[in-house]
Amino acid sequence: MMTMTKEPETMGLSTVEASAPRLPNPFPDAGSIPVTRTFLPPIGEYEALVQKAFASGQLTNRGPLVRELEEKLADKLDVSAIIAMCNGTVPLQIALRMLARGGEVITTPFSYVATTASIVWEHCTPVFADIEPEFLTIDPEEIEKKITPKTTCILATHVFGNPCDVIRIEEIASRHNLPVIYDAAHAFGVKYQGKGLLSYGDISTCSFHATKIFQTGEGGALVCNRPELFKEAFYRHNFGHDGPLAFQGLGINGKMSELNAAMGLAIMPYMDELIRKRGHWYAKYLKETDLSVCEPVSIRPGTEWNYAYAPVLFHSEERLLKAMHNMSESKILPRRYFYPSLHRLPYMVCNNMPVSEDISRRILCLPLHHELNDLDFSRIMDALHHL
Ligand SMILES: Cc1ncc(COP(=O)(O)O)c(C=O)c1O
C-alpha cells in the first residue's frame, strides 16, 4: 500500500512567501496535484523496524539501524563508504569545512539555496560560474575562467539528478590541484558511464528530505572515496569524537537518528519500483508535451537517470506565469525550481550570470510522483497546453 503525508513542499518557500496571499498553498487540498508526494512504506513494515529500536533502547549515536542503512546505501549507490547524517545541508557544511577552508569556492548559480548558503555559512566566498544551457549544470569552461590563487574548492550540483560534466571537471580540478565537492541532493541512484554518480569527486553529499525520491523524513549522507577524508568527515559529524574520551578535532552533531534510519530501511525495497513509476510518467511528459509550449531539459548522454524531477523550459517567463496560472486554477501545483538564480540572493554581490538568470526565469518542475494517474496526467496536460 502506498500512502501520502501532508508534507509540504518547502524548498525555497520563505516565511514571507508563505504568508503572501497570491502564492499557492503548500499544503495541497484533496483533489490537488502537488509537484511531489512523499512515498511512505506500509506502516507495519516501518513499525517492525522501530520495534527494534524500542527493543534495544537505542535511538541515536550510530545505532544498529543507522549502520544497517549505511551498508545498504553503500551497496545501492555503488560507493565504498557513506556516513548517514541528519539532513543534506550539514554534510555540505562539513565537506566545505574540510576542503574549502575559508577560501573562494567556485560554484553553480543554479541549485537550491542550501548550496550557496552553506558556502557563506562556512565563511567561504562563493564565486559563481555560469551553467551549460543544455544540461543546466556548471560549465567547466566557466570554472576554469574563475580560478584564482584564492580558489580552494569547486562545489557543483548534479541539478535534478543530471550529472555535471564530471570528467572535464576532474581534469580541470587535477590540473589546478583543487578538490571537488558534488551536491548530489537530487542524484539518488543515478549512474554515469556505468558507475554510481557519487563515486566521482572528492566528496558527494545527499539529501533524504521527505520531498526527495529516497527519504528518511529529514536525513542525508556524505560519501567520500578517499579513506583519509572519510575518517575526518566521520569524526566531524560526531562532535570530533575519536572514542568516548578522545577528540580528533572540531566537530558538530550531524548524526542520523535510529527512527530516521528505520524509515530509510523500510523504503529501500521500494526504490526500484518508485523510480520505474516516475520513469513511466516522465516518458509520457516527453511524448505528449507540445514543444511549441515548453521543452524538456536534456539529460547528459551516458546517464542512467532517476527521474527526480520533471523540469520543462518555457519560451518566456510570461508563458511560464500564464501556464502556472492555468494550472493553479485546476489545482495543479508545479514549482519554480530553481528561482531566483542564486547570484540574486540578498546576501550575494550580484554579478552577471546570463544563462542561469535566463533559465531560472523560464523553468518549471511539473508534478512527478508515484501516485500520478491517467486522470491527473490529462488534467496537467490540458492546463499546460491551454495558453
Ligand atoms: C541541491 C540541494 N542541496 C542541498 C539541499 C539541502 O538538503 P536538506 O534539505 O536535506 O538539508 C537540497 C534540498 O533541500 C537541495 O535541493
Ligand as a Chemical Component Dictionary entry (heavy atoms), coordinates in Angstrom:
data_LIG
# 
_chem_comp.id                   LIG 
_chem_comp.type                 NON-POLYMER 
_chem_comp.pdbx_formal_charge   0 
_chem_comp.three_letter_code    LIG 
# 
loop_
_chem_comp_atom.comp_id 
_chem_comp_atom.atom_id 
_chem_comp_atom.alt_atom_id 
_chem_comp_atom.type_symbol 
_chem_comp_atom.charge 
_chem_comp_atom.model_Cartn_x 
_chem_comp_atom.model_Cartn_y 
_chem_comp_atom.model_Cartn_z 
_chem_comp_atom.pdbx_ordinal 
LIG C1 C1 C 0 20.525 20.890 -4.331 1  
LIG C2 C2 C 0 20.214 20.785 -2.865 2  
LIG N1 N1 N 0 21.230 20.864 -1.985 3  
LIG C3 C3 C 0 21.038 20.749 -0.666 4  
LIG C4 C4 C 0 19.769 20.556 -0.145 5  
LIG C5 C5 C 0 19.599 20.512 1.328  6  
LIG O1 O1 O 0 19.132 19.289 1.779  7  
LIG P1 P1 P 0 18.335 19.202 3.152  8  
LIG O2 O2 O 0 17.006 19.859 2.968  9  
LIG O3 O3 O 0 18.194 17.723 3.383  10 
LIG O4 O4 O 0 19.146 19.856 4.209  11 
LIG C6 C6 C 0 18.662 20.453 -1.039 12 
LIG C7 C7 C 0 17.295 20.216 -0.629 13 
LIG O5 O5 O 0 16.644 20.537 0.221  14 
LIG C8 C8 C 0 18.899 20.591 -2.422 15 
LIG O6 O6 O 0 17.883 20.535 -3.310 16 
# 
loop_
_chem_comp_bond.comp_id 
_chem_comp_bond.atom_id_1 
_chem_comp_bond.atom_id_2 
_chem_comp_bond.value_order 
_chem_comp_bond.pdbx_ordinal 
LIG C1 C2 SING 1  
LIG C2 N1 SING 2  
LIG C2 C8 DOUB 3  
LIG N1 C3 DOUB 4  
LIG C3 C4 SING 5  
LIG C4 C5 SING 6  
LIG C4 C6 DOUB 7  
LIG C5 O1 SING 8  
LIG O1 P1 SING 9  
LIG P1 O2 DOUB 10 
LIG P1 O3 SING 11 
LIG P1 O4 SING 12 
LIG C6 C7 SING 13 
LIG C6 C8 SING 14 
LIG C7 O5 DOUB 15 
LIG C8 O6 SING 16 
# 
